[in-house]
Amino acid sequence: LRLLGPLFLSLAVQLVLGPSKIEPTEVRRGSEAVTWDPPARRQVLWNGEDPAQRSLVVQVFDGS
C-alpha cells in the first residue's frame, strides 16, 4: 500500500461555509502530494456578521 497507494488516489475537496456547501473541486489522481495548479476558484457569498456563517469546514474525499 505504501508503494502503490498514491497511484490509486482520487482526491476532491469541498468547502462548507456555515450552512452552505460549495461545489467540490475536480478530481486529482495519482500523486503523493496533490496540488491544484492552477488553483480551483469558487465564488462564495459570505456574511461575516452572521454567526451561522462563521464556520469553515474543508472536506477531502478519496473517490477511489
DSSP file (Angstrom, degrees, kcal/mol; ACC not computed):
  #  RESIDUE AA STRUCTURE BP1 BP2  ACC     N-H-->O    O-->H-N    N-H-->O    O-->H-N    TCO  KAPPA ALPHA  PHI   PSI    X-CA   Y-CA   Z-CA
    1    1 A L     >        0   0    0      0, 0.0     4,-2.3     0, 0.0     0, 0.0   0.000 360.0 360.0 360.0 -38.4    0.0    0.0    0.0
    2    2 A R  T  4  +     0   0    0      1,-0.2     0, 0.0     2,-0.2     0, 0.0   0.863 360.0  41.6 -66.0 -34.2    2.8    2.4    0.8
    3    3 A L  T  4 S+     0   0    0      1,-0.1    -1,-0.2     2,-0.1     4,-0.1   0.917 131.2  21.6 -79.5 -43.8    4.5    1.9   -2.6
    4    4 A L  T >> S+     0   0    0      1,-0.1     3,-1.0     2,-0.1     4,-0.7   0.538  96.7  95.2-103.7  -8.7    1.4    1.8   -4.8
    5    5 A G  G >< S+     0   0    0     -4,-2.3     3,-1.6     1,-0.3     4,-0.3   0.893  82.1  53.0 -52.0 -49.6   -1.1    3.7   -2.7
    6    6 A P  G >4 S+     0   0    0      0, 0.0     3,-1.0     0, 0.0    25,-0.6   0.789  99.5  64.8 -60.7 -26.2   -0.5    7.2   -4.2
    7    7 A L  G <4 S+     0   0    0     -3,-1.0    -2,-0.2     1,-0.2    23,-0.1   0.775 104.9  45.0 -65.7 -24.3   -1.2    5.8   -7.7
    8    8 A F  G << S+     0   0    0     -3,-1.6    -1,-0.2    -4,-0.7    -3,-0.1   0.352  83.2 121.4-104.3   5.3   -4.8    5.0   -6.8
    9    9 A L    <   -     0   0    0     -3,-1.0    21,-1.8    -4,-0.3     2,-0.2  -0.420  34.1-179.1 -68.9 145.3   -5.7    8.2   -5.0
   10   10 A S  E     -A   29   0A   0     19,-0.2    53,-3.2    -2,-0.1     2,-0.3  -0.672  18.0-175.7-143.7  81.4   -8.6   10.2   -6.5
   11   11 A L  E     +AB  28  62A   0     17,-2.3    17,-2.7    51,-0.2     2,-0.3  -0.605  14.6 171.6 -97.3 142.6   -8.9   13.3   -4.3
   12   12 A A  E     - B   0  61A   0     49,-2.0    49,-3.1    -2,-0.3     2,-0.4  -0.968  18.6-144.6-137.6 153.7  -11.5   16.1   -4.4
   13   13 A V  E     - B   0  60A   0     -2,-0.3    12,-2.5    47,-0.2     2,-0.4  -0.955  12.2-173.7-123.0 139.1  -12.0   18.9   -1.9
   14   14 A Q  E     - B   0  59A   0     45,-2.6    45,-3.1    -2,-0.4     2,-0.4  -0.998  12.4-147.2-131.7 136.5  -15.3   20.5   -0.8
   15   15 A L  E     - B   0  58A   0     -2,-0.4     7,-2.9     7,-0.3     2,-0.5  -0.814   5.4-162.6-100.9 142.5  -15.7   23.6    1.4
   16   16 A V  E     -CB  21  57A   0     41,-2.6    41,-2.7    -2,-0.4     2,-0.7  -0.982   4.4-171.8-124.2 117.2  -18.6   24.1    3.7
   17   17 A L  E >   -CB  20  56A   0      3,-2.5     3,-2.1    -2,-0.5    39,-0.2  -0.903  62.3 -57.0-113.0 103.5  -19.2   27.6    4.9
   18   18 A G  T 3  S-     0   0    0     37,-2.4    35,-0.2    -2,-0.7    39,-0.1  -0.469 122.8 -15.2  60.3-126.7  -21.8   27.7    7.7
   19   19 A P  T 3  S+     0   0    0      0, 0.0     2,-0.4     0, 0.0    -1,-0.3   0.512 120.2  94.2 -84.3  -3.4  -24.9   26.1    6.2
   20   20 A S  E <   -C   17   0A   0     -3,-2.1    -3,-2.5     2,-0.0     2,-0.5  -0.769  58.7-155.8 -98.8 130.0  -23.7   26.3    2.6
   21   21 A K  E     -C   16   0A   0     -2,-0.4     2,-0.3    -5,-0.2    -5,-0.2  -0.895  15.5-145.1 -99.1 129.2  -21.8   23.6    0.7
   22   22 A I        -     0   0    0     -7,-2.9    -7,-0.3    -2,-0.5    22,-0.1  -0.701  33.6 -87.5 -93.5 145.7  -19.7   24.8   -2.2
   23   23 A E        -     0   0    0     -2,-0.3    -8,-0.2    -9,-0.1    -1,-0.1  -0.200  51.2-110.5 -51.6 133.2  -19.3   22.7   -5.3
   24   24 A P        -     0   0    0      0, 0.0   -10,-0.2     0, 0.0    -1,-0.1  -0.230  31.9-106.8 -65.5 157.1  -16.4   20.2   -5.0
   25   25 A T        -     0   0    0    -12,-2.5     2,-0.1     1,-0.1     3,-0.1  -0.260  44.7 -84.8 -72.6 168.1  -13.2   20.6   -7.0
   26   26 A E        -     0   0    0      1,-0.1   -13,-0.2   -14,-0.1     2,-0.2  -0.405  57.9 -91.2 -69.4 156.4  -12.4   18.4   -9.9
   27   27 A V        -     0   0    0    -15,-0.1     2,-0.4    -2,-0.1   -15,-0.2  -0.455  34.0-155.8 -74.4 138.3  -10.7   15.1   -9.0
   28   28 A R  E     -A   11   0A   0    -17,-2.7   -17,-2.3    -2,-0.2     2,-0.3  -0.964  17.9-159.4-112.9 133.3   -6.9   14.9   -8.9
   29   29 A R  E     +A   10   0A   0     -2,-0.4   -19,-0.2   -19,-0.2   -21,-0.1  -0.816  45.8   6.5-118.4 151.8   -5.4   11.5   -9.4
   30   30 A G  S    S+     0   0    0    -21,-1.8     2,-0.3    -2,-0.3   -23,-0.2   0.856  80.2 113.1  59.5  57.7   -2.2    9.6   -8.7
   31   31 A S        -     0   0    0    -25,-0.6     3,-0.2    -3,-0.2    -1,-0.1  -0.984  59.2-140.7-154.1 146.6    0.1   11.7   -6.6
   32   32 A E  S    S+     0   0    0     -2,-0.3     2,-0.6     1,-0.3    -1,-0.1   0.866 105.3  36.7 -70.3 -35.9    1.7   11.6   -3.1
   33   33 A A  S    S-     0   0    0     -3,-0.1     2,-0.4     2,-0.0    -1,-0.3  -0.929  84.5-154.7-120.6 105.1    1.3   15.4   -2.9
   34   34 A V        +     0   0    0     -2,-0.6     2,-0.3    -3,-0.2    -4,-0.0  -0.637  17.2 175.9 -84.1 132.1   -1.9   16.6   -4.6
   35   35 A T        -     0   0    0     -2,-0.4     2,-0.7     2,-0.1    -2,-0.0  -0.956  29.1-139.1-130.8 153.2   -1.9   20.2   -5.9
   36   36 A W        -     0   0    0     -2,-0.3     4,-0.1     4,-0.1    -2,-0.0  -0.905  29.0-161.3-111.4 101.0   -4.4   22.2   -7.8
   37   37 A D  S    S+     0   0    0     -2,-0.7    -2,-0.1     1,-0.1     3,-0.0  -0.937  84.7  30.3-131.1 108.2   -2.4   24.1  -10.3
   38   38 A P  S    S-     0   0    0      0, 0.0    -1,-0.1     0, 0.0     3,-0.1   0.478 117.5-109.3 -72.8 158.6   -3.9   26.4  -11.4
   39   39 A P        -     0   0    0      0, 0.0     2,-0.5     0, 0.0    -2,-0.1  -0.239  28.4-111.9 -59.2 144.6   -5.9   26.8   -8.2
   40   40 A A        -     0   0    0     -4,-0.1     2,-0.4   -14,-0.1   -15,-0.1  -0.673  35.7-151.6 -77.4 126.3   -9.5   25.9   -8.3
   41   41 A R        +     0   0    0     -2,-0.5     2,-0.4    -3,-0.1    -1,-0.0  -0.831  16.9 179.0-106.1 139.8  -11.6   29.0   -7.8
   42   42 A R        -     0   0    0     -2,-0.4     2,-0.6     2,-0.0   -20,-0.0  -0.998  24.8-133.7-135.6 138.4  -15.1   29.2   -6.3
   43   43 A Q        -     0   0    0     -2,-0.4     2,-0.5     2,-0.0    -2,-0.0  -0.833  28.8-175.9 -92.2 126.4  -17.3   32.2   -5.7
   44   44 A V        -     0   0    0     -2,-0.6     2,-0.5   -22,-0.1    -2,-0.0  -0.984  21.4-143.7-128.2 124.7  -18.7   32.2   -2.2
   45   45 A L        +     0   0    0     -2,-0.5     2,-0.4     2,-0.0    -2,-0.0  -0.776  32.0 178.2 -85.3 127.2  -21.2   34.6   -0.8
   46   46 A W        -     0   0    0     -2,-0.5     2,-0.6   -28,-0.0     3,-0.1  -0.995  27.9-161.9-140.2 133.6  -20.3   35.1    2.8
   47   47 A N    >   -     0   0    0     -2,-0.4     3,-1.3     1,-0.1     6,-0.3  -0.917   6.3-169.9-114.7 101.9  -21.7   37.3    5.6
   48   48 A G  T 3  S+     0   0    0     -2,-0.6    -1,-0.1     1,-0.3     6,-0.0   0.665  84.5  60.0 -67.5 -16.7  -19.1   37.5    8.4
   49   49 A E  T 3  S+     0   0    0     -3,-0.1    -1,-0.3     4,-0.0     5,-0.1   0.673  84.3  89.0 -84.7 -16.7  -21.6   39.1   10.7
   50   50 A D  S X  S-     0   0    0     -3,-1.3     3,-1.8     1,-0.2    -3,-0.1  -0.724  70.0-150.4 -83.2 116.7  -23.9   36.2   10.6
   51   51 A P  G >  S+     0   0    0      0, 0.0     3,-1.1     0, 0.0    -1,-0.2   0.786  94.5  62.6 -58.5 -27.1  -22.9   33.7   13.4
   52   52 A A  G 3  S+     0   0    0      1,-0.2     3,-0.3     2,-0.1    -4,-0.1   0.719 104.0  48.7 -70.2 -19.7  -24.2   30.8   11.3
   53   53 A Q  G <  S+     0   0    0     -3,-1.8    -1,-0.2    -6,-0.3    -3,-0.1   0.176  83.8  92.4-105.6  16.7  -21.7   31.5    8.6
   54   54 A R    <   +     0   0    0     -3,-1.1     2,-0.4    -4,-0.1    -1,-0.2   0.489  67.9  84.3 -90.6  -2.4  -18.6   31.8   10.8
   55   55 A S        -     0   0    0     -3,-0.3   -37,-2.4    -4,-0.1     2,-0.5  -0.858  56.2-168.3-104.6 136.3  -17.5   28.2   10.5
   56   56 A L  E     -B   17   0A   0     -2,-0.4     2,-0.4   -39,-0.2   -39,-0.2  -0.988   4.4-173.2-122.2 123.9  -15.4   26.9    7.6
   57   57 A V  E     -B   16   0A   0    -41,-2.7   -41,-2.6    -2,-0.5     2,-0.6  -0.966   9.9-157.0-118.5 131.8  -15.0   23.2    7.1
   58   58 A V  E     -B   15   0A   0     -2,-0.4     2,-0.5   -43,-0.2   -43,-0.2  -0.946  11.8-166.7-108.7 120.1  -12.7   21.7    4.4
   59   59 A Q  E     -B   14   0A   0    -45,-3.1   -45,-2.6    -2,-0.6     2,-0.5  -0.921   4.4-162.8-110.6 129.3  -13.6   18.1    3.4
   60   60 A V  E     -B   13   0A   0     -2,-0.5     2,-0.4   -47,-0.2   -47,-0.2  -0.955  10.6-165.0-112.5 125.9  -11.2   16.0    1.4
   61   61 A F  E     -B   12   0A   0    -49,-3.1   -49,-2.0    -2,-0.5     2,-0.7  -0.892  15.7-154.0-113.8 138.9  -12.7   12.9   -0.4
   62   62 A D  E     -B   11   0A   0     -2,-0.4   -51,-0.2   -51,-0.2   -53,-0.0  -0.941  12.1-176.3-108.2 108.4  -10.9    9.9   -1.8
   63   63 A G              0   0    0    -53,-3.2   -52,-0.1    -2,-0.7    -1,-0.1   0.331 360.0 360.0 -88.9   8.0  -13.2    8.6   -4.6
   64   64 A S              0   0    0    -54,-0.2    -1,-0.2   -56,-0.1   -53,-0.1   0.506 360.0 360.0 -78.9 360.0  -11.1    5.6   -5.5
